[in-house]
Amino acid sequence: MTPRVMYLNADPGVPVLGLKGASIHVRELTRALTRAGAHVVVAAPRIEPEGADPPADVDLVAIPGVLPRKLTLAALEAAVDDQAAAVQTAARAGGVDAIYERFSLFSAAGVRAARALGIPHVLEVNAPLRDEATRFRTLPHPEQAQSLEREILAATDHVMVVSPPLAAHVVAHGADPARVAVVPNGVDGDAPVSAGPGAGPLVVGFAGSLKPWHGVEVLLQACALAAQNVPGLVLEVIGHGPLTDAVTAAAVAPAELRHLGALDHAATRARIATWDVGAAPYLALDDFWFSPLKVLEYMAAAVCPVASALGELPELLGHGERGVLVAPGDAVNLTQAIVALAQDPAGTHARGRLARAHVLQHRSWAAIAHQVLTTIAAGRRLTA
């Protein structure tokens, strides 16, 4: 029997057909679930085209979004209820057997609909969203955000998180430890692959949203320094975000800087395959909870990753066997790594090949989709 799964993405900031990393995550896992034999209904506030094509053989269903900044507390509570009712209606109409929900602020739609319909609910947590909003943005109605988070974590059948720090976070906020599993992000192995070192200059690349903690300013500084010892060094940056102006205004001479802006996933992958080095110079953060898609994409393309020694990254890069680890926020250390890689093109490419072999064996979306479906099958049925 073909399982019918609703993939609920209630976050109005994550367009299903957008170019953001979170959007790519939704589509890649959706594709993997369909390839594993599931019929998937994707429900989200934003399903219109925003730069990417929809996954094949997937139903897209629009649901109302919840925009807390524009609402009073009473209106917010009503919007949360309305969204939950819409998800319940869509799940019933789609005949789904389970709801798999990407955790979103100010939404309890998935767990409430699953409870009403008596079907399993699995929660995917990719970041401590409430903490992020408080630290880096603003969080309206914080008490309501906390209340909804605790409701979801207490009621879900299973929680799948991308890192051990997130596992500790969800347990601290009400999840049953026995129902929490760490499932890092994955990658698709059919991406273009680097042809290896050529006769041209070293190309260092960065792909992703230009957020303050991604360390792109450190990368700009390091490339400017490295270019003094690496003739013709090129830095390519794909993406946009809060630090876009810092990139476009950067003076990194004598290195050549190419800011390519936001590209779709296929174009990004094709460009990554032309690089020698893929950079992920994250700044130091307490409880580094990320499972970075960009690093997995570099590795799948057989491009040597250079990443900050944080969280899962040392283990992912084999503690330096299949990439280079650098100190977070240290432009000098990053400079030294880039120069060393430029001086050893064969070794750089060898690390990239080892990186690709590792992620294809251990970090495929297909394996994650299998785990999701197995978890759903094991889920208890929620009762009202």
DAWO-V119183 format. One record per residue. RES is the residue in one letter. SS is DSSP state (A for helix, B for strand, O for the rest). Layout:
RES/SS + RES/SS
This chain:
M/O + T/O + P/O + R/B + V/B + M/B + Y/B + L/B + N/B + A/O + D/O + P/O + G/O + V/O + P/O + V/O + L/O + G/O + L/O + K/O + G/A + A/A + S/A + I/A + H/A + V/A + R/A + E/A + L/A + T/A + R/A + A/A + L/A + T/A + R/A + A/O + G/O + A/O + H/B + V/B + V/B + V/B + A/B + A/B + P/O + R/O + I/O + E/O + P/O + E/O + G/O + A/O + D/O + P/O + P/O + A/O + D/O + V/B + D/B + L/B + V/B + A/B + I/O + P/O + G/O + V/O + L/O + P/A + R/A + K/A + L/O + T/O + L/A + A/A + A/A + L/A + E/A + A/A + A/A + V/A + D/A + D/A + Q/A + A/A + A/A + A/A + V/A + Q/A + T/A + A/A + A/A + R/A + A/A + G/O + G/O + V/O + D/O + A/B + I/B + Y/B + E/B + R/B + F/O + S/O + L/O + F/O + S/O + A/O + A/A + G/A + V/A + R/A + A/A + A/A + R/A + A/A + L/A + G/O + I/O + P/B + H/B + V/B + L/B + E/B + V/B + N/O + A/O + P/O + L/A + R/A + D/A + E/A + A/A + T/A + R/A + F/A + R/O + T/O + L/O + P/O + H/O + P/A + E/A + Q/A + A/A + Q/A + S/A + L/A + E/A + R/A + E/A + I/A + L/A + A/A + A/A + T/O + D/O + H/B + V/B + M/B + V/B + V/O + S/O + P/A + P/A + L/A + A/A + A/A + H/A + V/A + V/A + A/A + H/O + G/O + A/O + D/O + P/A + A/A + R/A + V/B + A/B + V/B + V/O + P/O + N/O + G/O + V/B + D/O + G/O + D/O + A/O + P/O + V/O + S/O + A/O + G/O + P/O + G/O + A/O + G/O + P/O + L/O + V/B + V/B + G/B + F/B + A/B + G/O + S/O + L/O + K/O + P/A + W/A + H/A + G/O + V/A + E/A + V/A + L/A + L/A + Q/A + A/A + C/A + A/A + L/A + A/A + A/O + Q/O + N/O + V/O + P/O + G/O + L/O + V/B + L/B + E/B + V/B + I/B + G/O + H/O + G/O + P/O + L/O + T/A + D/A + A/A + V/A + T/A + A/O + A/O + A/O + V/O + A/O + P/O + A/O + E/B + L/B + R/B + H/B + L/B + G/B + A/O + L/O + D/O + H/A + A/A + A/A + T/A + R/A + A/A + R/A + I/A + A/O + T/O + W/O + D/O + V/B + G/B + A/B + A/B + P/O + Y/O + L/O + A/O + L/O + D/O + D/O + F/O + W/O + F/O + S/O + P/O + L/A + K/A + V/A + L/A + E/A + Y/A + M/A + A/A + A/O + A/O + V/O + C/B + P/B + V/B + A/B + S/B + A/O + L/O + G/O + E/O + L/A + P/A + E/A + L/A + L/O + G/A + H/A + G/A + E/O + R/O + G/O + V/B + L/B + V/B + A/O + P/O + G/O + D/O + A/A + V/A + N/A + L/A + T/A + Q/A + A/A + I/A + V/A + A/A + L/A + A/A + Q/O + D/O + P/A + A/A + G/A + T/A + H/A + A/A + R/A + G/A + R/A + L/A + A/A + R/A + A/A + H/A + V/A + L/A + Q/A + H/A + R/O + S/B + W/A + A/A + A/A + I/A + A/A + H/A + Q/A + V/A + L/A + T/A + T/A + I/A + A/A + A/A + G/O + R/O + R/O + L/O + T/O + A/O
